[in-house]
Amino acid sequence: MNNQNARWAPYGLQGGRVEGQPAEEPEIIVISGRDLRAFIFRVYVSSLLLCVVSSIPWIILSALVVDVYEDIPVPPFVWLLLAFIILTILSCVRQTPATTLFCWGMVVASLFFITLYGAYYMHLVNVWVLLVSMIASGALLFLLHLYGARSPEVLLPNLLCTCCVFLLATITMIVLIILFLVIRDLRYMLAFAIVFVILIVFMAPFQARYICGRLRQVPYGETASCANGIYLHFVFLIGSMLVFALYFDYVNNE
Protein backbone atom coordinates (compact mmCIF):
# COMPACT_ATOMS: atom_id res chain seq x y z
CA MET A 1 0.00 0.00 0.00
CA ASN A 2 1.36 3.40 -0.92
CA ASN A 3 2.16 5.66 2.03
CA GLN A 4 0.80 8.79 0.39
CA ASN A 5 -2.10 10.56 2.06
CA ALA A 6 -5.15 8.53 1.14
CA ARG A 7 -8.87 8.80 1.00
CA TRP A 8 -10.68 5.86 2.50
CA ALA A 9 -13.90 3.97 2.02
CA PRO A 10 -15.63 1.55 4.39
CA TYR A 11 -15.38 -1.23 1.84
CA GLY A 12 -12.24 -2.95 0.63
CA LEU A 13 -11.84 -1.08 -2.66
CA GLN A 14 -8.62 -1.37 -4.61
CA GLY A 15 -6.32 1.62 -4.78
CA GLY A 16 -5.43 3.22 -8.08
CA ARG A 17 -5.35 6.38 -10.12
CA VAL A 18 -8.64 8.11 -10.77
CA GLU A 19 -9.49 8.11 -14.46
CA GLY A 20 -8.92 11.47 -16.11
CA GLN A 21 -6.79 12.77 -13.24
CA PRO A 22 -3.80 14.91 -14.34
CA ALA A 23 -0.51 13.01 -14.20
CA GLU A 24 1.20 15.60 -12.00
CA GLU A 25 -1.32 15.24 -9.15
CA PRO A 26 -0.66 12.69 -6.36
CA GLU A 27 -2.24 9.29 -6.77
CA ILE A 28 -5.41 8.84 -4.73
CA ILE A 29 -5.41 5.57 -2.79
CA VAL A 30 -8.68 4.16 -1.49
CA ILE A 31 -8.18 2.09 1.66
CA SER A 32 -10.59 -0.17 3.46
CA GLY A 33 -12.09 0.50 6.85
CA ARG A 34 -10.11 -2.43 8.27
CA ASP A 35 -6.81 -0.97 7.07
CA LEU A 36 -7.76 2.41 8.50
CA ARG A 37 -8.56 0.91 11.90
CA ALA A 38 -5.24 -0.96 11.89
CA PHE A 39 -3.41 2.28 11.11
CA ILE A 40 -5.21 4.14 13.92
CA PHE A 41 -4.35 1.32 16.33
CA ARG A 42 -0.66 1.48 15.38
CA VAL A 43 -0.57 5.25 15.85
CA TYR A 44 -2.06 5.23 19.33
CA VAL A 45 -0.07 2.23 20.55
CA SER A 46 3.14 3.84 19.27
CA SER A 47 2.29 7.16 20.94
CA LEU A 48 1.59 5.34 24.22
CA LEU A 49 4.99 3.66 24.06
CA LEU A 50 6.70 6.99 23.41
CA CYS A 51 4.96 8.56 26.39
CA VAL A 52 5.90 5.64 28.67
CA VAL A 53 9.54 5.71 27.56
CA SER A 54 9.83 9.37 28.63
CA SER A 55 7.72 9.04 31.77
CA ILE A 56 9.63 6.18 33.42
CA PRO A 57 13.04 7.93 33.64
CA TRP A 58 11.39 11.14 34.84
CA ILE A 59 9.53 9.32 37.61
CA ILE A 60 12.69 7.50 38.72
CA LEU A 61 14.82 10.66 38.75
CA SER A 62 12.12 12.57 40.63
CA ALA A 63 11.69 9.82 43.23
CA LEU A 64 15.47 9.53 43.80
CA VAL A 65 15.99 13.33 43.66
CA VAL A 66 18.87 12.98 41.20
CA ASP A 67 20.43 16.18 39.87
CA VAL A 68 21.40 15.24 36.30
CA TYR A 69 23.41 18.43 35.83
CA GLU A 70 26.01 17.17 38.31
CA ASP A 71 26.72 14.17 36.08
CA ILE A 72 26.14 15.86 32.69
CA PRO A 73 27.20 19.53 33.10
CA VAL A 74 25.69 20.67 29.82
CA PRO A 75 23.08 23.47 29.70
CA PRO A 76 19.69 21.76 29.24
CA PHE A 77 18.65 24.14 26.46
CA VAL A 78 21.26 22.43 24.25
CA TRP A 79 19.24 19.21 24.27
CA LEU A 80 16.02 21.13 23.62
CA LEU A 81 17.65 22.87 20.65
CA LEU A 82 18.81 19.54 19.21
CA ALA A 83 15.31 18.10 19.62
CA PHE A 84 13.85 21.15 17.85
CA ILE A 85 16.27 20.74 14.93
CA ILE A 86 15.39 17.05 14.57
CA LEU A 87 11.65 17.76 14.74
CA THR A 88 12.03 20.47 12.10
CA ILE A 89 13.78 18.00 9.78
CA LEU A 90 11.10 15.38 10.51
CA SER A 91 8.35 17.80 9.55
CA CYS A 92 10.03 18.32 6.16
CA VAL A 93 10.46 14.61 5.37
CA ARG A 94 7.57 12.72 3.83
CA GLN A 95 7.21 9.27 5.34
CA THR A 96 7.33 6.58 2.66
CA PRO A 97 8.42 2.93 2.79
CA ALA A 98 11.93 4.07 1.88
CA THR A 99 12.11 6.66 4.68
CA THR A 100 10.23 4.82 7.44
CA LEU A 101 13.33 3.80 9.39
CA PHE A 102 14.82 7.27 8.97
CA CYS A 103 11.63 8.90 10.32
CA TRP A 104 11.47 6.53 13.27
CA GLY A 105 15.14 7.21 13.96
CA MET A 106 14.45 10.94 14.14
CA VAL A 107 11.43 10.34 16.39
CA VAL A 108 13.54 8.24 18.78
CA ALA A 109 16.36 10.81 18.70
CA SER A 110 13.99 13.69 19.49
CA LEU A 111 12.42 11.60 22.27
CA PHE A 112 15.87 10.99 23.76
CA PHE A 113 16.79 14.68 23.78
CA ILE A 114 13.39 15.78 25.12
CA THR A 115 13.60 13.18 27.89
CA LEU A 116 17.15 14.29 28.70
CA TYR A 117 16.06 17.94 28.79
CA GLY A 118 13.23 17.17 31.21
CA ALA A 119 15.54 15.03 33.36
CA TYR A 120 17.49 18.14 34.38
CA TYR A 121 14.45 19.47 36.25
CA MET A 122 13.02 16.31 37.78
CA HIS A 123 14.93 16.74 41.06
CA LEU A 124 12.93 19.94 41.58
CA VAL A 125 9.58 18.17 41.18
CA ASN A 126 7.85 16.11 43.86
CA VAL A 127 7.27 12.63 42.49
CA TRP A 128 3.59 12.65 43.48
CA VAL A 129 3.03 15.98 41.77
CA LEU A 130 4.71 14.54 38.68
CA LEU A 131 2.54 11.43 38.74
CA VAL A 132 -0.65 13.46 39.12
CA SER A 133 0.46 15.72 36.25
CA MET A 134 1.13 12.72 34.02
CA ILE A 135 -2.19 11.08 34.82
CA ALA A 136 -4.10 14.34 34.32
CA SER A 137 -2.29 15.03 31.04
CA GLY A 138 -2.91 11.51 29.72
CA ALA A 139 -6.58 11.57 30.73
CA LEU A 140 -7.16 15.00 29.16
CA LEU A 141 -5.42 13.97 25.95
CA PHE A 142 -7.45 10.74 25.81
CA LEU A 143 -10.72 12.64 26.21
CA LEU A 144 -9.75 15.21 23.58
CA HIS A 145 -8.87 12.54 21.04
CA LEU A 146 -12.03 10.60 21.83
CA TYR A 147 -14.00 13.81 21.34
CA GLY A 148 -12.31 14.49 18.02
CA ALA A 149 -12.78 10.93 16.78
CA ARG A 150 -16.39 10.37 17.85
CA SER A 151 -18.20 13.69 18.20
CA PRO A 152 -20.53 14.95 15.45
CA GLU A 153 -18.84 17.32 13.01
CA VAL A 154 -21.17 20.15 13.98
CA LEU A 155 -19.73 20.12 17.53
CA LEU A 156 -16.11 20.31 16.35
CA PRO A 157 -14.20 23.47 15.40
CA ASN A 158 -13.61 23.79 11.67
CA LEU A 159 -10.24 24.28 9.98
CA LEU A 160 -10.51 28.09 9.88
CA CYS A 161 -11.35 28.32 13.58
CA THR A 162 -8.50 25.97 14.51
CA CYS A 163 -5.99 27.92 12.42
CA CYS A 164 -7.10 31.25 13.95
CA VAL A 165 -6.80 29.86 17.48
CA PHE A 166 -3.37 28.44 16.67
CA LEU A 167 -2.14 31.77 15.29
CA LEU A 168 -3.50 33.87 18.16
CA ALA A 169 -2.26 31.43 20.81
CA THR A 170 1.22 31.26 19.27
CA ILE A 171 1.58 35.04 19.15
CA THR A 172 0.28 35.34 22.72
CA MET A 173 2.71 32.70 24.01
CA ILE A 174 5.67 34.41 22.33
CA VAL A 175 4.74 37.71 23.99
CA LEU A 176 4.22 36.06 27.39
CA ILE A 177 7.53 34.18 27.35
CA ILE A 178 9.39 37.38 26.40
CA LEU A 179 7.70 39.25 29.26
CA PHE A 180 8.60 36.45 31.67
CA LEU A 181 12.26 36.47 30.60
CA VAL A 182 12.44 40.25 30.99
CA ILE A 183 10.32 40.85 34.11
CA ARG A 184 10.74 37.45 35.80
CA ASP A 185 7.17 37.45 37.08
CA LEU A 186 5.79 33.94 37.50
CA ARG A 187 2.32 35.13 36.54
CA TYR A 188 3.45 35.45 32.93
CA MET A 189 4.63 31.84 32.98
CA LEU A 190 1.27 30.82 34.43
CA ALA A 191 -0.52 32.68 31.65
CA PHE A 192 1.80 31.02 29.11
CA ALA A 193 0.86 27.57 30.45
CA ILE A 194 -2.87 28.39 30.38
CA VAL A 195 -2.69 29.54 26.75
CA PHE A 196 -0.67 26.42 25.89
CA VAL A 197 -3.37 24.17 27.36
CA ILE A 198 -6.07 26.06 25.44
CA LEU A 199 -4.06 25.57 22.25
CA ILE A 200 -3.80 21.81 22.82
CA VAL A 201 -7.52 21.62 23.64
CA PHE A 202 -8.18 22.92 20.13
CA MET A 203 -5.38 21.08 18.32
CA ALA A 204 -5.78 17.57 19.80
CA PRO A 205 -9.35 16.96 18.49
CA PHE A 206 -8.28 18.23 15.08
CA GLN A 207 -5.32 15.85 15.14
CA ALA A 208 -7.65 12.98 16.09
CA ARG A 209 -9.94 13.81 13.17
CA TYR A 210 -6.97 13.79 10.81
CA ILE A 211 -5.67 10.45 12.08
CA CYS A 212 -9.10 8.81 12.08
CA GLY A 213 -9.94 9.81 8.52
CA ARG A 214 -12.60 12.38 9.30
CA LEU A 215 -10.96 14.98 7.07
CA ARG A 216 -10.45 14.83 3.32
CA GLN A 217 -7.17 12.93 3.61
CA VAL A 218 -5.71 10.24 5.86
CA PRO A 219 -2.00 10.20 6.77
CA TYR A 220 -1.99 6.47 6.00
CA GLY A 221 1.43 4.95 6.73
CA GLU A 222 2.76 8.05 8.51
CA THR A 223 2.68 6.31 11.88
CA ALA A 224 5.90 7.86 13.19
CA SER A 225 4.87 11.47 12.57
CA CYS A 226 1.34 11.02 13.94
CA ALA A 227 2.52 9.18 17.07
CA ASN A 228 5.19 11.81 17.67
CA GLY A 229 2.58 14.57 17.48
CA ILE A 230 0.51 12.92 20.22
CA TYR A 231 3.65 12.41 22.32
CA LEU A 232 4.57 16.09 22.03
CA HIS A 233 1.09 17.12 23.17
CA PHE A 234 1.52 14.84 26.19
CA VAL A 235 4.89 16.43 27.06
CA PHE A 236 3.50 19.95 26.63
CA LEU A 237 0.56 19.18 28.89
CA ILE A 238 2.86 17.76 31.59
CA GLY A 239 4.98 20.92 31.42
CA SER A 240 1.89 23.10 31.76
CA MET A 241 0.59 21.05 34.71
CA LEU A 242 3.94 21.40 36.47
CA VAL A 243 3.84 25.16 35.95
CA PHE A 244 0.38 25.21 37.57
CA ALA A 245 1.77 23.24 40.53
CA LEU A 246 4.80 25.56 40.77
CA TYR A 247 2.63 28.67 40.82
CA PHE A 248 0.26 27.15 43.40
CA ASP A 249 3.22 26.31 45.64
CA TYR A 250 4.68 29.79 45.12
CA VAL A 251 1.43 31.49 46.13
CA ASN A 252 1.04 29.31 49.23
CA ASN A 253 4.60 30.05 50.37
CA GLU A 254 4.32 33.82 50.03
N, C-alpha and C positions, 0 to 999 in steps of 0.2 A: 504493500500500500504506500502510495506517495505520501511524503510528510508535509506537503503543501497544505495551507489552510483549506479546509474542505467544507462544503455543504453536506448536510446529512439528511437521510430519510429514514423513517421507521421500518422500512423493509429492505432486505438485503439486495439492493440494486448494485449493478456493476459500475465501477468508476470508468470514466472516459471523457473525451473531449466533446463538448456540446457542438452539434452540427451547425455550421455557419459562423462559429466563433472565430474572431480574428486570431491569427497565429501568434501574435505577440502577447496576447493576454495569457495569464496563468491558467493551467488546466484545472477544471472544476472536477473534483472527486466527490462522488456520492458514497457515503459510508452508511452502514447499517446501524440500527439502534443498538445492537449487541456490541459492535465495535466501539461505538461512542461510550457506552457504559463501561467497557473495559478500559478505555482511555481515561475516563473520569476517575475510575478506581485507582489506576496507576498514579495519577497526579496527586490524589489526596493521601495515598499511602506513602508516596515519596516525600511529600511535604511534612507528614507526621514524623518520618524518620529524620529529616533534617532538623526539625524542631527538637526532637529528643537528643540528637547528637550534640547540639549546643547547650541544652538545658542541663544535662548530667554534669559536665565539668563545672558549670556555674554553681550548681547546688553544692557540689563537693567543696569547691574553693570557698564558698560562703560559709558552709558549716565548719570548715577547718580554720577559717579566718587567715587564709594564706595571701600574703602580699606578693603578687606576681612580679611587681617592679623590682623587688630585691633580687630576684633570680634572673630576670630579663630586663636590664635597665635601658629600655628603649621607649621613647615617648609613645604612648598608646595611639596618638593620632596617626602615626606612621602606618599601623596596621589597618586603620580605618581608611586611609588614603589608598592603600594597596587594594583593599576590598572594593572601593569605589571605582578604581581603574579597571579591575576585572569585570565588575558588573556593567560598566560602560561598554567594554568590548563584547560581553555576552549579549547585550541589547542590540548590537550591530550585526551579530552573526545569526544567520537563519539556520534553524536546526533541521538537518536532513539526515538520512542514513549515514552519509559520509562524515558528518560533523557531530554525530551524537556523542561519541566519546569525548571529543574536544569540549562540547558544551557542558557535559557532566563534570569534566575536569575543572572547568572554570567555576561551576557551581560549588564543587567541593573546596576549591581554593578560596573562594569568597567566604564560604562558611567557616573555614579554618581561621581566616583573618578576623572575621566578625566575632567569632568565639574568643579569640585571643584578645581582641580589643575589650570585650566585656569582662574578661577575666581580671583585668587590671583594677576593676572597681568592685569586685565581688566581696572583698574583705571589708568594705564599707557598708554592706547590705546585710541586714539580719536574715538568716536563712528562712525563717517563717514568713517574713515579708516577701522574700523572693518567691517562695512557693505559692503564696496567695496571689501574687502578681502573675505568675505563670498560669495558674489555674483560671484566673479571671480573664486573662488575655486569650487563652485557648477557648474558653467557653464563649466569649464574645465573638471571636472569629468564626467559631462553629455556627453560631446563631446567624451571623451576617451572611455566611455562605449558604446556609439553609434557606434563608430569606430570599437571597438572590436566585437560588436554583428552583424554588418551589412557589414563590408568590406570584400572583397574577401580574401581568405586565403593567396594568394600569396603576398598581401600587408601587412600582419601581421607578426611580428617576431615569429620565431618558439620557441620551448621549450628550446633548447640549447642556443640560443641567449638571451632569457629572463633570464635564470639562470646565464649566464656569466655577464650580466649587473647587476643583483642583487648582485652577489658576489663582483664585482669590486666596485660598488657604496657603498656597506656596508663597505668594507675595507677603502675606501676613506673617508667616513663620520666619521668612528672611528678615523682616523688619524687627520682629521680636527677639531673634537670636542676636542681632546686632546691638539692640538696646541692652540686652542682658550682658553682653561682653563689654559694653562701654560703662554701664551704670552699676552692674553687679547686683541687681535687685532680683531676688528669687521669684518675685511675682511675675516677671517677664518669662522666666523659664516655665512657671506654672501655666501661663497663658499659651506658651508655645506647645506644651504637652496637650492642653485641651484642644487646640486647633488641630494638632496632629491626630488625635483620636477622632475628631469630627471628619477629618479627611479620610481616614481609614473606614469609618462608618459608611461613607459614600462610595469609596473605591472597592471595598471587599465584595458587596453584592454585584457590582458591575463585573468584577473579575469572575465571580461564580457564574454569571450569565454567559460570559465568554467561554469559559471552560466547558460548561454544560450544553453548549450549542443553542443557546436561546437568542443569539445574535445572528447576523447574516453569515458569519464564518465560524469555523471551529479550528482551534490550533492543534489539529490532529497530529500526533507524533511529537509535539513540542513539550514533552513531559518535563524535561529539565527546567525550562524557562518558567512554565506555569507553577511547578512545585516551588521553585525559588521565590517567585512572587508571593506566594502564601507564607513561606518562611520569613521573608522580610517583613511582612505585615505583623507576624507574630513577634518578631524582635522589636519592632517599633512600638507595639502595644506594651510590651514588657517595660521598655524604657520609659514610656509615658506613665505607666502605673508606678514605677519606682520614683519618678519625679513627684507624683501626687503624695506618695508616702514620705518623701523627703520634706516637702513643704508642710505637710501635716505635723511632722516631728519638729520642724523648725518653729512653727507657730506655737506648739505646746511648750517648747523650751524657752520661749521669750519671757 
